[in-house]
Amino acid sequence: MCLALPARILSLQPDDMAVVELGGVSKEISVALVDGAAVGDYVIVHVGYALARLDPEEAEKTLALFAEMSAAAP
């Protein structure tokens, strides 16, 4: 099973790289597959690659669901 997570781009780096925030953790990923990625955009991240841009409302809903599931876990 594969899991892709929404992350917000914090900064763009050389060579099609970016720093994103995933649940309070900063991580460097590749944005080579997403044309026009910009700081503040939400992207779907899978194994270190941004796959697509995501609507900010949808990203927030998804992140809220993940937080709810985490809070409900024993």
C-alpha positions in Angstrom: 0.0 0.0 0.0 1.3 3.5 -0.9 0.6 6.6 1.1 1.0 10.2 -0.3 0.7 13.1 2.1 -0.1 16.8 1.6 2.8 19.1 2.5 3.2 22.9 2.2 6.3 24.2 0.4 8.4 26.4 2.7 11.2 27.2 0.3 12.5 26.4 -3.1 16.1 25.1 -3.5 18.4 24.7 -6.5 18.1 21.7 -8.8 14.3 21.3 -8.5 14.4 20.7 -4.8 12.2 22.2 -2.1 11.8 22.2 1.7 8.3 21.2 2.8 6.6 20.9 6.1 5.0 17.6 7.0 3.3 17.4 10.4 5.7 19.9 11.9 8.8 18.3 10.4 10.8 20.0 7.6 11.9 17.7 4.8 13.7 18.2 1.5 11.9 16.8 -1.5 12.1 17.0 -5.3 9.6 19.2 -7.1 10.9 18.2 -10.6 7.5 16.5 -11.4 5.4 19.6 -10.6 5.6 22.5 -13.0 5.5 26.0 -11.4 5.6 24.8 -7.8 5.8 27.9 -5.5 6.4 28.7 -1.9 3.1 28.3 0.0 1.7 25.7 -2.4 0.4 22.4 -1.1 1.7 19.3 -2.9 1.1 15.6 -2.6 4.4 14.0 -1.5 5.3 10.3 -2.0 8.8 8.9 -1.3 10.5 12.3 -1.5 8.8 13.5 -4.7 6.0 16.1 -5.1 3.5 14.5 -7.5 0.9 17.2 -7.9 -0.3 20.5 -6.5 -3.2 20.3 -4.2 -6.0 22.8 -3.5 -5.3 24.4 -0.1 -8.8 23.7 1.2 -8.5 20.0 0.3 -5.0 19.8 1.9 -6.3 21.3 5.1 -9.2 18.9 5.3 -6.9 15.9 4.7 -4.4 17.2 7.3 -7.3 17.6 9.8 -8.4 14.1 9.2 -4.9 12.7 9.8 -4.7 14.7 13.0 -8.1 13.4 14.1 -7.1 9.8 13.4 -3.8 10.3 15.3 -5.7 11.7 18.3 -8.1 8.8 18.3 -5.3 6.2 18.3 -4.7 4.4 21.6 
